[in-house]
Amino acid sequence: MNATPIFRRVALIGFGLIGGSIARAARAQGLASEIVTTARSEKTRARVTELSVVDEVLETNAEAVKDADLVILCIPVGACGPVAQEIAPFLKAGAIVSDVGSVKGAIVREMAPHLPANVHFVPAHPVAGTEHSGPDSGFAELFINRWCILTPPDGADPMAVETLRAFWTGMGAKVEIMTPDHHDLVLAITSHLPHLIAYTIVGTADELAQVTSSEVIKFSAGGFRDFTRIAASDPTMWRDVFLNNKEAVLEMLGTFNEDLSKLTRAIRRNDGEALFEHFTRTRAIRRGIVEIGQDSAAPDFGRPHPPLVKKE
């Protein structure tokens, strides 16, 4: 355990894959003296209590944030604004308030107006996850060698930003700082659009499978299996992502449709040279991802990583 924890009390609002992983990693590394949480349903709160990965499970968000030095909203993007309004009167002066949403412009717009001036608002996005959800899905190694992007709004306290950076680094993450709008544009192409495509392809295959006695599902190859994994992600979370990052996603979708039209024409015209050139270029991008260590045999869960060893 760390001799000196970064935070005395950390409050997690929501306890699914990300919240559960933060709790486990922060406890393993001694980053907080006390970790408390709450969850929306009584059933989830009961299960978190059984898991014994936090110090206390509370019934209300107001109780959870009381005296907390760090508050992290681990809930869908669309719920963050109302929850920020709910907890605002109970936040400790000087507390850092953050989140884990994969959209940041909307988070700043929806949360910042409700937060008191005497707290530090530093949004965050750990770019890590699996298709699993719920209190049992988290694991301490989720963030190792994965990026966590901080998007502090204008005027954010530099010390608060560095303290949150140290917290995420302590859980094994690599930390980058971006503006909220730049983050949303980057994630629209690297995460949001791929998920949209996966949902579409799996839906199309399901319709076809109904006509082919499920042979599409039965004989699915590796590529399709990867799409089904992505499309198994939490529907509430991804509904909120697309609604709250609409402009950037539509911009990337427009570019994708243009490229898809070019490939359609190349296939129709038997233009093997155009296809070969396109596949060669995209293959090089794939190799680049592998070379910088962003590839793994499994999407996140079960991927190769150095062990997260408890610090004495």
C-alpha positions, -999 to +999 in steps of 0.1 A: +000+000+000+011+036-006+024+052+025+006+084+017-027+080-003-035+106-029-070+110-015-085+105+019-120+096+006-130+087-029-167+085-038-178+066-069-213+074-082-222+042-100-206+008-098-204-010-131-173-020-152-155+013-148-165+022-113-158-013-101-124-013-118-115+020-103-124+007-068-103-024-072-073-006-087-073+023-063-075-001-033-048-024-047-025+006-051-034+024-018-045+055-037-073+063-012-077+058+025-115+052+020-136+043-010-173+046-009-199+041-036-236+041-044-256+025-072-291+031-085-307-002-076-309-019-042-299-051-059-267-037-072-259-021-038-264-054-021-241-072-046-213-045-042-216-050-004-211-088-009-180-082-031-162-062-003-142-041-027-152-007-011-154+005+024-190+015+024-220+012+001-245+041+006-281+045-005-279+081-018-255+101-039-256+129-013-243+106+014-216+092-008-201+126-018-201+140+018-165+148+028-151+132-004-119+146-018-126+130-052-160+123-067-162+103-099-194+099-118-193+064-133-227+066-150-241+071-185-233+105-200-270+115-201-274+111-164-243+132-154-260+166-155-289+157-132-266+140-108-242+170-107-272+191-098-282+166-071-248+164-054-237+200-057-250+212-023-232+183-005-197+187-021-168+194+001-149+227-007-118+219-026-130+185-038-122+173-073-153+163-094-147+140-124-164+114-146-156+086-169-178+094-199-166+089-235-181+122-245-166+154-230-182+185-246-216+175-234-203+166-199-188+201-195-220+217-208-243+196-186-222+194-154-203+226-150-232+250-145-244+230-115-211+227-097-201+252-070-171+275-076-152+261-046-148+226-062-124+216-090-141+201-121-118+178-142-136+156-166-119+123-176-122+095-200-104+062-194-102+046-229-106+011-217-134-013-214-150-047-222-184-057-234-193-067-199-212-045-174-225-047-138-208-048-104-190-081-111-174-070-143-146-048-130-110-058-125-080-040-111-058-043-143-083-027-167-064+006-170-028-007-172-011+008-203-044+022-214-050+059-220-070+082-197-078+115-213-083+145-191-103+174-205-101+203-179-123+233-189-108+267-192-096+280-158-093+246-142-068+245-113-035+231-125-028+214-092-062+196-093-054+184-128-020+171-118-035+154-087-061+136-109-033+127-133-014+111-105-045+091-095-049+076-129-012+070-134-013+052-101-038+028-115-015+021-145-030+044-171-011+067-195-026+102-192-032+127-220-048+162-218-071+175-245-098+201-249-133+186-247-141+194-284-109+178-297-114+147-275-149+143-290-136+145-326-108+120-320-131+095-302-158+099-329-135+081-353-116+058-330-145+046-309-179+059-316-181+053-353-167+017-350-194+009-325-221+024-347-208+002-376-207-029-354-243-024-343-254-020-379-235-050-393-248-073-365-283-060-370-281-067-407-267-102-402-295-109-377-321-100-404-303-122-429-299-151-404-337-153-401-338-162-438-308-186-438-317-207-408-291-189-387-262-200-409-247-164-407-244-168-370-233-205-371-205-199-396-194-165-384-157-159-389-133-139-366-142-105-380-179-110-374-172-123-339-153-091-332-183-070-344-206-090-322-184-084-291-185-046-298-222-047-304-227-064-270-217-032-252-242-015-228-270+000-249-278+028-225-243+041-225-240+040-263-274+056-268-262+085-247-228+087-265-244+091-299-270+116-288-244+137-269-216+136-295-240+139-325-221+166-345-187+148-344-202+114-351-222+127-381-191+144-395-171+111-393-201+091-406-203+114-436-166+109-443-170+071-439-200+071-463-179+089-489-151+063-486-176+035-487-190+049-519-155+049-534-150+012-525-185+004-539-175+020-573-142+002-573-159-032-568-186-024-594-159-014-620-136-043-612-110-017-602-085-040-585-058-014-583-080+010-563-089-018-539-053-029-535-041+006-528-069+011-502-062-021-484-024-015-485-029+019-468-052+006-442-029-023-435-001+001-427-024+019-402-030-015-385+007-022-383+012+012-367-013+004-340+005-028-333+040-011-332+030+014-305+016-013-283-021-006-287-029-041-299-038-071-279-051-106-283-083-097-264-101-064-265-093-055-228-103-082-205-077-110-205-053-090-226-015-093-219-004-068-193+021-065-165+006-075-132-008-048-109+012-055-078+000-041-045+024-015-032+037-019+003 
